Amino acid sequence: MRTDLHFLSTIGMSREQIEGLLESALWFKTGDDRSKPLAGKSVALVFFNPSLRTRASMQVAIYELGGNPVVLEPGGTSWTLEHRAGAVMDSDKTEHVAEFVRVLERYCVAIGVRTFAALKDWKEERTDPVLNAFARYASVPIINLESAMHHPCQSLADMLTIREKLGSGRKRVVLTWAWHPKALPMAVPNSFALAAAQMGHELVIAHPPAYDLDEELMETSLQLAAAAGGSVEITDDIDAAFSGAEVIYAKSWGSKQFYGNTEQDLATRARYRSKWIVDEEKMAQTKGAIFMHCLPVRRNVIVTDGVIDSAASVVIDEAENRLLVQKAILNLVLGT
Ligand code: CP
């Protein structure tokens, strides 16, 4: 597998490369680009899970760059897919990724893949087995459209949004866990933490006990933050975290400790429902912070109507920036 071919996470990107991508996204935002780098080319978009923003923004990005998006949904509009090497396919899977990828790349110059965590086996899922199976068999670029561990298109759009709203340079950025009635994957908080560290922000991660992010990913984030002149602090005190914050980034995620045991996770988190929500009272403790969320968001569960409908909320601009950042990624990966 050639890892330099693919766009799987921001790990390995220098700060200069990230800044360059953000500059490119801002260029696309001017509307002045006429280059059509994907003219005559098709890009496959493979969705194992539902999506609004990623799917629509990738389709539009490819179209506006002159290309043709080919959307496939394994198990829906294409065959069910097996990814395990050596699998005896005598159950419910019809096609192997080995053939799927090598056929698709005869038609398409790149393949975007959305595959969430199954939330069953942390040890296995933290290695991104489905995404890496695509990367293993592909000789065209694989673009991660959200895997079990990473959502780099989202985190780069997030960094662009912070820069647009607050200007360049170090900011006090708070990634806060929020209560949600389901255990959710960790890709968004993982990628946000990494990118904020890479950009040299003063990152505070607030979550209740038992909701720690992946240890290796946190270690990487600490090293990247130190190299970029930033910092990473982890706290279970949500009030202290909000104090002086310039960015509040809300997201819920499941516990590694109870991975595969949803009932225990939900029983554990029940006590956090009233406290771990972004509301007007907490936002008042910040330094006039903007409110961010990747969307979709559950109103009055993750964030109150009063906050998401306030002038502090930048969630729609953040979603718009997905389009611009993905144009920059496609241009980087496929442009000549
Ligand atoms: N933020 C995000 O990835 O949204 P979708 O799941 O709708 O693509």
Boltz pocket constraint, residues with backbone or C-beta under 6 A from the ligand:
constraints:
  - pocket:
      binder: B
      contacts: [[A, 50], [A, 51], [A, 52], [A, 53], [A, 54], [A, 55], [A, 145], [A, 146], [A, 154], [A, 294], [A, 295], [A, 296]]
      max_distance: 6.0
